[in-house]
Amino acid sequence: MMLGFLLAFVLLVPLQAAPAVEPEEPAPRPWVGPGRFCGYASVIDLQPGEQIIAGEGGVHGASYIWSGPFGAIVVDEINWASRPKHVVRSISKEGGIEIFQLRGGGSKPLYVVSDGGHLVAYLSSSMFRKNKSDLKYIRRIGLSDHAGDKGTGCKYRMLFSWE
């Protein structure tokens, strides 16, 4: 009888599982130049002394920090975007790529590189001065549909994974 009571008690009392311990994710390893970096939508030919540190990503976009002797630029790229809103002015248009200056961005000026279709890269940096000197770096960012998957000559690729 006592054995039946203990068995019933064991079966009816819910087990308390120990809390799952999530392994810490390693810090992102930078991709160091020289070499071509191919993101979701953007392509940058890294020079010696420059690097990319990957940020967050999803199905249609990702972010990363591009840095070097010039400072650091935060890049948020989207592979399926609409035309940029809040445009102050178009600054440059060459080879199907247009660069816009945007309103906002707080203390960091904000620019957008767009192909006029669905590829965009939003750039922000405290080093930007809202003048033509900013274009020296911004013009180095190219756009290519699914660059990480299909880009040519890529030393580093940012790929999407469901895992």
C-alpha positions, 0 to 999 in steps of 0.5 A: 500500500505504501509503495502504491502511495509513493508511486502515485505521489511521484507520478502526480508531482510535476518535476521541476526542471533545472533552468536551461543554461544558454551557452554564451555566443562568441564575440563576432570575429571581424573580417579584415581587409584587404578583400571584398565583403559581400553583405545582403545587398552591399559590397565593399572592397576593404582596404588594409586596416579596415574591417567589418564586424557583423551585427544582427541579421534577418531574412531581408536585411542585416547590419554591420560596422565598417571601420578603419583609420577613417572611423566607424560607419554603421551600415543597415542594409535591406535587400527588399526595401521601398524608396527611402523616405525623409530625403533632404536631397539627392547628393550623387547619382552614378551608375544606377546608384543614388545617394541621399541625405536624410533628415533625422539620425540624431547626433549622427548624420544619415545617408542612404545608398539606393539602387532605385529598386529594392536594395538600400544601405542606410549609413550613419556615423559621427564622423560624417560632416554633411558635406562632400567629404562624406562621399569619399567613403559612401561611394565605396559601397556598391549594391548587388542583389543577394551579394552574399549568395551570388556576389563575385570575388567575395573574400567575406560573405554575409549569408542568411541561415535558418539555424 
